[in-house]
């Protein structure tokens, strides 16, 4: 009598390629939602940073009866403990600051992620940015 040799079960090349194709399709479906979540997280960090800058700017105004000449003045004069708060989480650059002098309104923009004259903004697929108003409120602005 002949003995049959049992081979261990193995994946064929076709089965392996099908599994790789399924993983590729699933990852391509999930990738846009992951980038959206990442962009929202960056925006939330920027808004939190601007809120901290707003609070320290208000303290500065109460103490000195004027707005700081630049954002570094808040850190240099110890109104902020950490100067990384002064940067946009998406671009890594310092917030664009506009010093308010003379008569100003609570709705005047104090600082934002990038120079407002730029056509592409850092958040929301290039169509949004976080802004800090003179009132100390940070908001999302879409174009």
MOSULTA-V240440 format. One record per backbone hydrogen bond with DSSP energy under -1.0 kcal/mol. NH is the residue of the N-H (numbers start at 1). CO is the residue of the C=O. E is the energy in kcal/mol with one decimal. If there is no record, write none. Layout:
# MOSULTA-V240440
<<NH CO E> <NH CO E>>
This chain:
# MOSULTA-V240440
<<16 12 -2.0> <17 13 -2.3> <18 14 -2.3> <19 15 -2.1> <20 16 -2.2> <21 17 -2.2> <22 18 -2.3> <23 19 -2.2> <24 20 -2.2> <25 21 -2.2> <26 22 -2.4> <27 23 -2.4> <28 24 -2.0> <29 25 -1.5> <30 26 -2.0> <31 27 -1.9> <34 30 -1.8> <35 31 -2.1> <36 32 -2.0> <37 33 -2.1> <38 34 -2.2> <39 35 -2.4> <40 36 -2.2> <41 37 -2.0> <42 38 -2.2> <43 39 -2.2> <44 40 -2.2> <45 41 -2.1> <46 42 -2.3> <47 43 -2.5> <48 44 -2.1> <49 45 -2.6> <50 46 -2.7> <51 47 -2.2> <52 48 -1.9> <53 49 -2.4> <54 50 -2.8> <55 51 -2.3> <56 52 -2.3> <57 53 -2.5> <58 54 -2.2> <59 55 -2.0> <60 56 -2.2> <61 57 -2.5> <62 58 -2.3> <63 59 -2.0> <64 60 -2.6> <65 61 -2.3> <74 71 -1.1> <76 72 -3.2> <77 73 -2.1> <78 75 -1.5> <79 74 -2.9> <80 74 -1.2> <85 82 -1.0> <86 83 -1.3> <87 84 -1.4> <88 93 -2.8> <92 88 -2.0> <95 86 -2.7> <96 112 -2.7> <98 110 -3.0> <108 105 -1.6> <110 132 -3.3> <111 132 -1.4> <112 96 -2.0> <113 130 -1.5> <118 115 -2.1> <121 126 -1.7> <123 128 -2.4> <127 123 -1.0> <128 123 -2.2> <129 141 -2.0> <131 139 -2.8> <132 111 -3.3> <133 137 -2.5> <134 108 -2.4> <135 106 -1.7> <136 133 -2.2> <139 131 -2.6> <141 129 -3.1> <143 127 -2.7>>
